[in-house]
Amino acid sequence: MNLQRDRSAWLYGPDNPCQVEPSYVPRVRRLVLLGAPGCGKGTQAALLGAAYGACHLSTGDIFREARTHPQHQKSPVMAEAFTQMCHGGLVSDETVLALLRERSPCLRCRGGFLLDGFPRTVPQAEALDTMLAEQGLSLDGVVYYDLPHEKLFARVEGRRICAVCKAVYHLDSCPPAHPGVCNHCDTTLVQREDDRPEAVKIRQAVYEKSTAPLLDYYRARNLLTAIPADGTPDEIFGLTLRAMG
């Protein structure tokens, strides 16, 4: 699977061509990645994507793109998500599901997918099951990265993102080769607004409220694998690979 980082079909909507070139992989993986903000899902998604040949599908990337994409180029549902964010609220389940449904061809990626940021609630998980079943697909597993609160805040404070290719770095555990510059495209790295301490506290509270029933939902279906996320990215990656067989 030749993974290019320009995932236009996922980021911008169905009218944009897919920039991920599929090729044969021995075993297609369709996984959901769960974990609180700062647990390292983005870093693990990049490592797992390279290992499995699967495409990283982050709903957070869609929301961030909605903030910067020209208004006249937004699909109606992407414009609605932008409006809801501008009013300071969470994007509704209905809008999130509509965003995913208009990008449903990405769920059929021949290399599989790593779904990050969705589902966040049991109704979203049930809707995802239905969406996959309509396409003759199902999940292979759900990976939950578990990290204590105090270590979550330390993780988030040092995280930096490439605004162009979305590569994720950490100032301590996964720094770029050259300070402040992306390894892949030489773009200046930034700290996301939702990685600032005040935003993290809000996101953490919201996540904890919804995550317990979601974990129970996938545990009851024998899909859930919990991974301790207290370690280096390589250590956590190794644990994930062994746990997933």
CYANA upper distance limits for C-alpha pairs under 8 A (distance plus 0.5 A):
  1 MET  CA     21 GLU  CA      7.35
  1 MET  CA     22 PRO  CA      5.80
  1 MET  CA     23 SER  CA      5.38
  1 MET  CA     24 TYR  CA      7.18
  1 MET  CA     25 VAL  CA      7.13
  1 MET  CA     53 GLY  CA      5.29
  1 MET  CA     54 ALA  CA      7.87
  1 MET  CA    111 GLY  CA      6.76
  2 ASN  CA     20 VAL  CA      7.32
  2 ASN  CA     21 GLU  CA      6.07
  2 ASN  CA     22 PRO  CA      6.90
  2 ASN  CA     23 SER  CA      7.57
  2 ASN  CA     53 GLY  CA      7.87
  3 LEU  CA     20 VAL  CA      6.00
  3 LEU  CA     21 GLU  CA      7.09
  3 LEU  CA     22 PRO  CA      8.40
  3 LEU  CA     50 ALA  CA      8.19
  3 LEU  CA     53 GLY  CA      7.78
  3 LEU  CA     55 CYS  CA      7.58
  4 GLN  CA     19 GLN  CA      6.97
  4 GLN  CA     20 VAL  CA      5.84
  4 GLN  CA     21 GLU  CA      7.82
  5 ARG  CA     19 GLN  CA      8.36
  5 ARG  CA     20 VAL  CA      8.09
  5 ARG  CA    165 CYS  CA      6.23
  5 ARG  CA    166 LYS  CA      8.25
  6 ASP  CA     19 GLN  CA      6.32
  6 ASP  CA     20 VAL  CA      7.88
  6 ASP  CA    165 CYS  CA      7.10
  7 ARG  CA     11 LEU  CA      6.60
  7 ARG  CA     18 CYS  CA      6.77
  7 ARG  CA     19 GLN  CA      5.96
  7 ARG  CA     20 VAL  CA      6.94
  8 SER  CA     12 TYR  CA      6.11
  8 SER  CA     13 GLY  CA      7.82
  8 SER  CA     16 ASN  CA      6.31
  8 SER  CA     17 PRO  CA      6.86
  8 SER  CA     18 CYS  CA      6.25
  8 SER  CA     19 GLN  CA      6.65
  9 ALA  CA     13 GLY  CA      5.74
  9 ALA  CA     14 PRO  CA      6.19
  9 ALA  CA     15 ASP  CA      7.71
  9 ALA  CA     16 ASN  CA      5.44
  9 ALA  CA     17 PRO  CA      5.98
  9 ALA  CA     18 CYS  CA      5.24
  9 ALA  CA     19 GLN  CA      7.77
  9 ALA  CA    103 ARG  CA      7.60
  9 ALA  CA    106 CYS  CA      8.06
 10 TRP  CA     14 PRO  CA      8.14
 10 TRP  CA     18 CYS  CA      8.16
 10 TRP  CA     57 LEU  CA      7.57
 10 TRP  CA     62 ILE  CA      7.88
 10 TRP  CA    103 ARG  CA      6.61
 10 TRP  CA    106 CYS  CA      7.31
 11 LEU  CA     61 ASP  CA      7.23
 11 LEU  CA     62 ILE  CA      5.56
 11 LEU  CA     65 GLU  CA      7.14
 12 TYR  CA     16 ASN  CA      7.09
 12 TYR  CA     62 ILE  CA      7.78
 12 TYR  CA     65 GLU  CA      8.00
 12 TYR  CA     74 LYS  CA      7.71
 12 TYR  CA     75 SER  CA      8.39
 13 GLY  CA     75 SER  CA      7.30
 13 GLY  CA    102 GLU  CA      7.25
 13 GLY  CA    103 ARG  CA      6.66
 14 PRO  CA    102 GLU  CA      6.68
 14 PRO  CA    103 ARG  CA      6.41
 20 VAL  CA     55 CYS  CA      8.43
 22 PRO  CA    109 CYS  CA      7.83
 22 PRO  CA    110 ARG  CA      6.44
 22 PRO  CA    111 GLY  CA      6.77
 23 SER  CA    110 ARG  CA      7.62
 23 SER  CA    111 GLY  CA      7.59
 24 TYR  CA    110 ARG  CA      7.94
 24 TYR  CA    111 GLY  CA      7.74
 25 VAL  CA     52 TYR  CA      8.26
 25 VAL  CA     53 GLY  CA      7.22
 25 VAL  CA    111 GLY  CA      6.76
 27 ARG  CA     52 TYR  CA      8.36
 28 VAL  CA     52 TYR  CA      8.04
 28 VAL  CA     53 GLY  CA      8.47
 28 VAL  CA     54 ALA  CA      7.98
 28 VAL  CA    110 ARG  CA      7.68
 28 VAL  CA    111 GLY  CA      6.06
 28 VAL  CA    112 GLY  CA      5.59
 29 ARG  CA     52 TYR  CA      7.44
 29 ARG  CA     54 ALA  CA      7.18
 29 ARG  CA    111 GLY  CA      7.71
 29 ARG  CA    112 GLY  CA      5.41
 29 ARG  CA    113 PHE  CA      6.94
 29 ARG  CA    114 LEU  CA      8.37
 29 ARG  CA    140 ASP  CA      6.79
 30 ARG  CA     54 ALA  CA      8.27
 30 ARG  CA    112 GLY  CA      5.56
 30 ARG  CA    113 PHE  CA      5.41
 30 ARG  CA    114 LEU  CA      6.68
 30 ARG  CA    115 LEU  CA      8.38
 30 ARG  CA    138 SER  CA      7.98
 30 ARG  CA    139 LEU  CA      5.76
 30 ARG  CA    140 ASP  CA      5.84
 30 ARG  CA    141 GLY  CA      7.55
 31 LEU  CA    113 PHE  CA      6.77
 31 LEU  CA    114 LEU  CA      5.47
 31 LEU  CA    115 LEU  CA      6.69
 31 LEU  CA    139 LEU  CA      6.42
 31 LEU  CA    140 ASP  CA      6.29
 31 LEU  CA    141 GLY  CA      5.61
 31 LEU  CA    142 VAL  CA      6.08
 31 LEU  CA    143 VAL  CA      7.83
 32 VAL  CA    114 LEU  CA      6.24
 32 VAL  CA    115 LEU  CA      5.19
 32 VAL  CA    116 ASP  CA      6.77
 32 VAL  CA    118 PHE  CA      8.05
 32 VAL  CA    119 PRO  CA      8.48
 32 VAL  CA    139 LEU  CA      8.11
 32 VAL  CA    141 GLY  CA      7.12
 32 VAL  CA    142 VAL  CA      5.19
 32 VAL  CA    143 VAL  CA      6.78
 33 LEU  CA     41 LYS  CA      7.23
 33 LEU  CA     45 ALA  CA      8.40
 33 LEU  CA    114 LEU  CA      7.15
 33 LEU  CA    115 LEU  CA      6.50
 33 LEU  CA    116 ASP  CA      5.69
 33 LEU  CA    117 GLY  CA      7.91
 33 LEU  CA    142 VAL  CA      6.43
 33 LEU  CA    143 VAL  CA      5.47
 33 LEU  CA    144 TYR  CA      6.63
 33 LEU  CA    145 TYR  CA      8.22
 34 LEU  CA     41 LYS  CA      7.82
 34 LEU  CA    116 ASP  CA      7.36
 34 LEU  CA    117 GLY  CA      7.60
 34 LEU  CA    142 VAL  CA      7.69
 34 LEU  CA    143 VAL  CA      6.45
 34 LEU  CA    144 TYR  CA      5.06
 34 LEU  CA    145 TYR  CA      6.71
 35 GLY  CA     39 CYS  CA      6.43
 35 GLY  CA     40 GLY  CA      8.49
 35 GLY  CA     41 LYS  CA      7.25
 35 GLY  CA    144 TYR  CA      6.00
 35 GLY  CA    145 TYR  CA      5.36
 35 GLY  CA    146 ASP  CA      6.78
 36 ALA  CA    145 TYR  CA      8.26
 36 ALA  CA    146 ASP  CA      8.22
 36 ALA  CA    147 LEU  CA      8.35
 36 ALA  CA    152 LEU  CA      8.25
 36 ALA  CA    204 GLN  CA      7.02
 36 ALA  CA    207 TYR  CA      6.96
 36 ALA  CA    208 GLU  CA      8.25
 37 PRO  CA    152 LEU  CA      7.70
 37 PRO  CA    156 VAL  CA      7.87
 37 PRO  CA    200 VAL  CA      7.67
 37 PRO  CA    203 ARG  CA      7.65
 37 PRO  CA    204 GLN  CA      7.20
 38 GLY  CA    152 LEU  CA      5.64
 38 GLY  CA    153 PHE  CA      7.37
 38 GLY  CA    155 ARG  CA      5.87
 38 GLY  CA    156 VAL  CA      5.25
 39 CYS  CA    145 TYR  CA      6.87
 39 CYS  CA    146 ASP  CA      7.54
 39 CYS  CA    147 LEU  CA      6.57
 39 CYS  CA    152 LEU  CA      6.46
 39 CYS  CA    155 ARG  CA      7.57
 39 CYS  CA    229 ALA  CA      6.94
 40 GLY  CA     44 GLN  CA      6.76
 40 GLY  CA    145 TYR  CA      8.22
 40 GLY  CA    155 ARG  CA      8.32
 40 GLY  CA    229 ALA  CA      7.95
 40 GLY  CA    233 PRO  CA      8.18
 41 LYS  CA     45 ALA  CA      6.38
 41 LYS  CA    116 ASP  CA      7.84
 41 LYS  CA    145 TYR  CA      7.75
 42 GLY  CA     46 ALA  CA      6.89
 42 GLY  CA    116 ASP  CA      8.27
 42 GLY  CA    168 VAL  CA      7.00
 43 THR  CA     47 LEU  CA      6.98
 43 THR  CA    168 VAL  CA      6.57
 43 THR  CA    169 TYR  CA      8.02
 43 THR  CA    233 PRO  CA      7.59
 44 GLN  CA     48 LEU  CA      6.40
 44 GLN  CA    233 PRO  CA      7.52
 44 GLN  CA    236 ILE  CA      8.29
 44 GLN  CA    237 PHE  CA      6.78
 45 ALA  CA     49 GLY  CA      6.26
 45 ALA  CA     56 HIS  CA      6.66
 45 ALA  CA    114 LEU  CA      7.13
 45 ALA  CA    116 ASP  CA      8.41
 46 ALA  CA     50 ALA  CA      6.86
 46 ALA  CA     56 HIS  CA      7.60
 47 LEU  CA     51 ALA  CA      6.78
 47 LEU  CA    237 PHE  CA      7.59
 48 LEU  CA     52 TYR  CA      6.31
 48 LEU  CA     53 GLY  CA      8.28
 48 LEU  CA     54 ALA  CA      7.92
 48 LEU  CA    237 PHE  CA      8.05
 49 GLY  CA     53 GLY  CA      5.72
 49 GLY  CA     54 ALA  CA      5.14
 49 GLY  CA     55 CYS  CA      6.39
 49 GLY  CA     56 HIS  CA      6.94
 49 GLY  CA    113 PHE  CA      8.48
 49 GLY  CA    114 LEU  CA      7.80
 50 ALA  CA     54 ALA  CA      7.68
 52 TYR  CA    111 GLY  CA      8.19
 53 GLY  CA    111 GLY  CA      5.89
 53 GLY  CA    112 GLY  CA      7.79
 54 ALA  CA    109 CYS  CA      8.47
 54 ALA  CA    111 GLY  CA      5.27
 54 ALA  CA    112 GLY  CA      5.17
 54 ALA  CA    113 PHE  CA      5.23
 54 ALA  CA    114 LEU  CA      6.89
 55 CYS  CA    109 CYS  CA      7.96
 55 CYS  CA    111 GLY  CA      7.32
 55 CYS  CA    112 GLY  CA      6.83
 55 CYS  CA    113 PHE  CA      5.11
 55 CYS  CA    114 LEU  CA      6.48
 56 HIS  CA    113 PHE  CA      6.44
 56 HIS  CA    114 LEU  CA      5.33
 56 HIS  CA    115 LEU  CA      6.87
 56 HIS  CA    116 ASP  CA      7.74
 57 LEU  CA    113 PHE  CA      7.10
 57 LEU  CA    114 LEU  CA      6.32
 57 LEU  CA    115 LEU  CA      5.40
 57 LEU  CA    116 ASP  CA      6.48
 58 SER  CA     62 ILE  CA      7.46
 58 SER  CA    115 LEU  CA      6.57
 58 SER  CA    116 ASP  CA      5.11
 58 SER  CA    117 GLY  CA      6.37
 58 SER  CA    118 PHE  CA      8.20
 59 THR  CA     63 PHE  CA      6.99
 59 THR  CA    115 LEU  CA      8.47
 59 THR  CA    116 ASP  CA      7.02
 59 THR  CA    117 GLY  CA      5.92
 59 THR  CA    118 PHE  CA      6.98
 60 GLY  CA     64 ARG  CA      6.70
 60 GLY  CA    116 ASP  CA      8.36
 60 GLY  CA    117 GLY  CA      6.75
 61 ASP  CA     65 GLU  CA      6.52
 61 ASP  CA    166 LYS  CA      8.35
 62 ILE  CA     66 ALA  CA      6.65
 63 PHE  CA     67 ARG  CA      7.24
 63 PHE  CA     81 ALA  CA      7.78
 63 PHE  CA     82 PHE  CA      7.83
 64 ARG  CA     68 THR  CA      7.50
 65 GLU  CA     69 HIS  CA      6.22
 66 ALA  CA     74 LYS  CA      7.89
 66 ALA  CA     78 MET  CA      6.86
 66 ALA  CA     79 ALA  CA      7.69
 66 ALA  CA     81 ALA  CA      7.92
 66 ALA  CA     82 PHE  CA      6.20
 67 ARG  CA     82 PHE  CA      6.83
 69 HIS  CA     73 GLN  CA      7.44
 69 HIS  CA     74 LYS  CA      7.38
 70 PRO  CA     74 LYS  CA      7.23
 71 GLN  CA     79 ALA  CA      7.66
 74 LYS  CA     78 MET  CA      6.16
 74 LYS  CA     79 ALA  CA      6.11
 75 SER  CA     79 ALA  CA      6.62
 76 PRO  CA     80 GLU  CA      6.73
 77 VAL  CA     81 ALA  CA      6.78
 77 VAL  CA     95 THR  CA      7.08
 77 VAL  CA     98 ALA  CA      7.13
 77 VAL  CA     99 LEU  CA      6.78
 78 MET  CA     82 PHE  CA      6.78
 78 MET  CA     99 LEU  CA      7.26
 79 ALA  CA     83 THR  CA      6.73
 80 GLU  CA     84 GLN  CA      6.79
 80 GLU  CA     95 THR  CA      7.80
 81 ALA  CA     85 MET  CA      6.77
 81 ALA  CA     91 VAL  CA      6.39
 81 ALA  CA     95 THR  CA      6.90
 81 ALA  CA     96 VAL  CA      8.21
 82 PHE  CA     86 CYS  CA      6.64
 83 THR  CA     87 HIS  CA      6.94
 84 GLN  CA     88 GLY  CA      7.28
 84 GLN  CA     89 GLY  CA      6.39
 84 GLN  CA     90 LEU  CA      7.33
 84 GLN  CA     91 VAL  CA      6.32
 84 GLN  CA     92 SER  CA      8.46
 85 MET  CA     89 GLY  CA      6.10
 85 MET  CA     90 LEU  CA      6.91
 85 MET  CA     91 VAL  CA      6.95
 91 VAL  CA     95 THR  CA      6.96
 91 VAL  CA     96 VAL  CA      7.07
 92 SER  CA     96 VAL  CA      6.73
 93 ASP  CA     97 LEU  CA      6.53
 93 ASP  CA    124 GLN  CA      7.37
 94 GLU  CA     98 ALA  CA      6.68
 95 THR  CA     99 LEU  CA      6.67
 96 VAL  CA    100 LEU  CA      6.80
 97 LEU  CA    101 ARG  CA      6.49
 97 LEU  CA    124 GLN  CA      7.80
 97 LEU  CA    127 ALA  CA      8.12
 98 ALA  CA    102 GLU  CA      6.69
 99 LEU  CA    103 ARG  CA      7.03
100 LEU  CA    104 SER  CA      6.51
101 ARG  CA    131 MET  CA      8.12
103 ARG  CA    107 LEU  CA      8.16
104 SER  CA    108 ARG  CA      7.76
104 SER  CA    131 MET  CA      8.47
105 PRO  CA    109 CYS  CA      7.50
106 CYS  CA    113 PHE  CA      8.41
107 LEU  CA    112 GLY  CA      7.74
107 LEU  CA    113 PHE  CA      7.13
107 LEU  CA    132 LEU  CA      8.11
108 ARG  CA    112 GLY  CA      7.49
108 ARG  CA    135 GLN  CA      8.34
109 CYS  CA    113 PHE  CA      7.31
118 PHE  CA    124 GLN  CA      7.97
118 PHE  CA    125 ALA  CA      8.38
119 PRO  CA    124 GLN  CA      5.65
119 PRO  CA    125 ALA  CA      5.71
119 PRO  CA    128 LEU  CA      7.90
120 ARG  CA    124 GLN  CA      7.02
120 ARG  CA    125 ALA  CA      7.92
120 ARG  CA    207 TYR  CA      8.07
120 ARG  CA    210 SER  CA      7.09
120 ARG  CA    211 THR  CA      7.25
120 ARG  CA    214 LEU  CA      7.70
121 THR  CA    125 ALA  CA      6.80
121 THR  CA    210 SER  CA      6.13
121 THR  CA    211 THR  CA      7.38
121 THR  CA    213 PRO  CA      8.13
121 THR  CA    214 LEU  CA      6.33
122 VAL  CA    126 GLU  CA      6.66
122 VAL  CA    210 SER  CA      8.49
122 VAL  CA    213 PRO  CA      7.24
122 VAL  CA    214 LEU  CA      5.74
122 VAL  CA    217 TYR  CA      7.39
123 PRO  CA    127 ALA  CA      6.65
124 GLN  CA    128 LEU  CA      6.63
125 ALA  CA    129 ASP  CA      6.79
125 ALA  CA    214 LEU  CA      8.11
126 GLU  CA    130 THR  CA      6.86
127 ALA  CA    131 MET  CA      6.63
128 LEU  CA    132 LEU  CA      6.60
129 ASP  CA    133 ALA  CA      6.56
129 ASP  CA    138 SER  CA      7.46
129 ASP  CA    139 LEU  CA      8.45
130 THR  CA    134 GLU  CA      6.69
131 MET  CA    135 GLN  CA      7.34
132 LEU  CA    136 GLY  CA      6.82
132 LEU  CA    137 LEU  CA      5.34
132 LEU  CA    138 SER  CA      6.16
132 LEU  CA    139 LEU  CA      8.49
133 ALA  CA    137 LEU  CA      5.79
133 ALA  CA    138 SER  CA      6.84
140 ASP  CA    223 LEU  CA      7.68
141 GLY  CA    223 LEU  CA      5.24
141 GLY  CA    224 LEU  CA      6.80
141 GLY  CA    225 THR  CA      7.94
142 VAL  CA    218 TYR  CA      7.72
142 VAL  CA    223 LEU  CA      6.01
142 VAL  CA    224 LEU  CA      5.30
142 VAL  CA    225 THR  CA      6.59
143 VAL  CA    224 LEU  CA      6.53
143 VAL  CA    225 THR  CA      5.44
143 VAL  CA    226 ALA  CA      6.47
143 VAL  CA    227 ILE  CA      7.52
143 VAL  CA    240 THR  CA      8.46
144 TYR  CA    224 LEU  CA      7.53
144 TYR  CA    225 THR  CA      6.55
144 TYR  CA    226 ALA  CA      5.17
144 TYR  CA    227 ILE  CA      6.46
145 TYR  CA    226 ALA  CA      6.58
145 TYR  CA    227 ILE  CA      5.46
145 TYR  CA    228 PRO  CA      6.50
145 TYR  CA    229 ALA  CA      5.86
146 ASP  CA    226 ALA  CA      7.26
146 ASP  CA    227 ILE  CA      6.56
146 ASP  CA    228 PRO  CA      5.59
146 ASP  CA    229 ALA  CA      5.83
146 ASP  CA    230 ASP  CA      8.36
147 LEU  CA    151 LYS  CA      7.20
147 LEU  CA    152 LEU  CA      6.90
147 LEU  CA    228 PRO  CA      6.95
147 LEU  CA    229 ALA  CA      5.71
147 LEU  CA    230 ASP  CA      6.50
148 PRO  CA    152 LEU  CA      6.86
149 HIS  CA    153 PHE  CA      7.20
150 GLU  CA    154 ALA  CA      7.30
151 LYS  CA    155 ARG  CA      6.72
151 LYS  CA    230 ASP  CA      8.37
152 LEU  CA    156 VAL  CA      6.81
153 PHE  CA    157 GLU  CA      6.68
153 PHE  CA    197 PRO  CA      7.85
153 PHE  CA    200 VAL  CA      7.97
154 ALA  CA    158 GLY  CA      7.28
155 ARG  CA    159 ARG  CA      6.98
155 ARG  CA    170 HIS  CA      8.09
156 VAL  CA    195 ASP  CA      6.21
156 VAL  CA    196 ARG  CA      8.14
156 VAL  CA    200 VAL  CA      8.32
157 GLU  CA    195 ASP  CA      7.17
157 GLU  CA    196 ARG  CA      7.31
157 GLU  CA    197 PRO  CA      7.65
158 GLY  CA    170 HIS  CA      5.79
158 GLY  CA    171 LEU  CA      5.66
158 GLY  CA    172 ASP  CA      7.45
159 ARG  CA    168 VAL  CA      7.76
159 ARG  CA    169 TYR  CA      6.31
159 ARG  CA    170 HIS  CA      4.90
159 ARG  CA    171 LEU  CA      6.93
159 ARG  CA    191 GLN  CA      7.14
159 ARG  CA    195 ASP  CA      8.02
160 ARG  CA    168 VAL  CA      6.63
160 ARG  CA    169 TYR  CA      5.69
160 ARG  CA    170 HIS  CA      6.37
160 ARG  CA    171 LEU  CA      7.82
160 ARG  CA    189 LEU  CA      6.38
160 ARG  CA    190 VAL  CA      5.85
160 ARG  CA    191 GLN  CA      5.39
160 ARG  CA    192 ARG  CA      7.73
161 ILE  CA    166 LYS  CA      6.46
161 ILE  CA    167 ALA  CA      6.37
161 ILE  CA    168 VAL  CA      5.32
161 ILE  CA    169 TYR  CA      6.71
161 ILE  CA    189 LEU  CA      5.88
161 ILE  CA    190 VAL  CA      5.86
161 ILE  CA    191 GLN  CA      6.73
161 ILE  CA    192 ARG  CA      7.54
162 CYS  CA    166 LYS  CA      5.28
162 CYS  CA    167 ALA  CA      5.78
162 CYS  CA    168 VAL  CA      7.14
162 CYS  CA    182 CYS  CA      6.57
162 CYS  CA    187 THR  CA      6.98
162 CYS  CA    188 THR  CA      7.22
162 CYS  CA    189 LEU  CA      5.29
162 CYS  CA    190 VAL  CA      6.91
163 ALA  CA    187 THR  CA      7.95
163 ALA  CA    188 THR  CA      8.27
163 ALA  CA    189 LEU  CA      7.27
163 ALA  CA    190 VAL  CA      7.39
164 VAL  CA    185 CYS  CA      8.34
164 VAL  CA    187 THR  CA      7.51
165 CYS  CA    184 HIS  CA      8.27
165 CYS  CA    185 CYS  CA      7.79
167 ALA  CA    182 CYS  CA      7.90
167 ALA  CA    184 HIS  CA      8.44
169 TYR  CA    174 CYS  CA      5.78
169 TYR  CA    175 PRO  CA      6.08
169 TYR  CA    176 PRO  CA      7.00
170 HIS  CA    174 CYS  CA      5.12
170 HIS  CA    175 PRO  CA      5.68
170 HIS  CA    176 PRO  CA      8.45
171 LEU  CA    175 PRO  CA      5.30
171 LEU  CA    176 PRO  CA      8.34
173 SER  CA    232 THR  CA      7.00
173 SER  CA    233 PRO  CA      7.88
174 CYS  CA    233 PRO  CA      8.12
175 PRO  CA    179 PRO  CA      7.87
176 PRO  CA    180 GLY  CA      7.50
176 PRO  CA    181 VAL  CA      7.03
176 PRO  CA    182 CYS  CA      6.71
176 PRO  CA    183 ASN  CA      6.49
177 ALA  CA    181 VAL  CA      8.23
177 ALA  CA    182 CYS  CA      8.40
177 ALA  CA    183 ASN  CA      6.74
178 HIS  CA    182 CYS  CA      8.15
178 HIS  CA    183 ASN  CA      7.96
180 GLY  CA    188 THR  CA      6.24
180 GLY  CA    189 LEU  CA      5.73
180 GLY  CA    190 VAL  CA      8.42
181 VAL  CA    186 ASP  CA      5.92
181 VAL  CA    187 THR  CA      6.02
181 VAL  CA    188 THR  CA      5.15
181 VAL  CA    189 LEU  CA      6.00
182 CYS  CA    186 ASP  CA      5.30
182 CYS  CA    187 THR  CA      5.76
182 CYS  CA    188 THR  CA      6.82
182 CYS  CA    189 LEU  CA      6.69
191 GLN  CA    195 ASP  CA      7.13
191 GLN  CA    196 ARG  CA      8.25
192 ARG  CA    196 ARG  CA      7.68
193 GLU  CA    199 ALA  CA      7.93
194 ASP  CA    199 ALA  CA      5.63
194 ASP  CA    200 VAL  CA      6.81
195 ASP  CA    199 ALA  CA      6.90
195 ASP  CA    200 VAL  CA      6.34
196 ARG  CA    200 VAL  CA      6.66
197 PRO  CA    201 LYS  CA      6.94
198 GLU  CA    202 ILE  CA      7.34
199 ALA  CA    203 ARG  CA      6.76
200 VAL  CA    204 GLN  CA      6.41
201 LYS  CA    205 ALA  CA      6.80
202 ILE  CA    206 VAL  CA      6.86
203 ARG  CA    207 TYR  CA      6.51
204 GLN  CA    208 GLU  CA      6.63
205 ALA  CA    209 LYS  CA      6.85
206 VAL  CA    210 SER  CA      7.21
207 TYR  CA    211 THR  CA      6.32
208 GLU  CA    212 ALA  CA      7.28
210 SER  CA    214 LEU  CA      7.15
211 THR  CA    215 LEU  CA      6.56
212 ALA  CA    216 ASP  CA      6.86
213 PRO  CA    217 TYR  CA      6.58
214 LEU  CA    218 TYR  CA      7.01
215 LEU  CA    219 ARG  CA      6.44
215 LEU  CA    224 LEU  CA      7.71
216 ASP  CA    220 ALA  CA      6.53
217 TYR  CA    221 ARG  CA      7.28
218 TYR  CA    222 ASN  CA      6.90
218 TYR  CA    223 LEU  CA      5.90
218 TYR  CA    224 LEU  CA      5.91
219 ARG  CA    223 LEU  CA      6.42
219 ARG  CA    224 LEU  CA      5.51
225 THR  CA    243 ALA  CA      7.79
225 THR  CA    244 MET  CA      8.50
227 ILE  CA    236 ILE  CA      7.95
227 ILE  CA    239 LEU  CA      7.44
227 ILE  CA    240 THR  CA      7.11
228 PRO  CA    236 ILE  CA      7.78
229 ALA  CA    236 ILE  CA      6.50
230 ASP  CA    236 ILE  CA      8.09
231 GLY  CA    235 GLU  CA      6.46
231 GLY  CA    236 ILE  CA      6.66
232 THR  CA    236 ILE  CA      6.77
233 PRO  CA    237 PHE  CA      6.47
234 ASP  CA    238 GLY  CA      6.62
235 GLU  CA    239 LEU  CA      6.84
236 ILE  CA    240 THR  CA      6.68
237 PHE  CA    241 LEU  CA      6.73
238 GLY  CA    242 ARG  CA      6.75
239 LEU  CA    243 ALA  CA      6.55
240 THR  CA    244 MET  CA      6.56
241 LEU  CA    245 GLY  CA      6.68
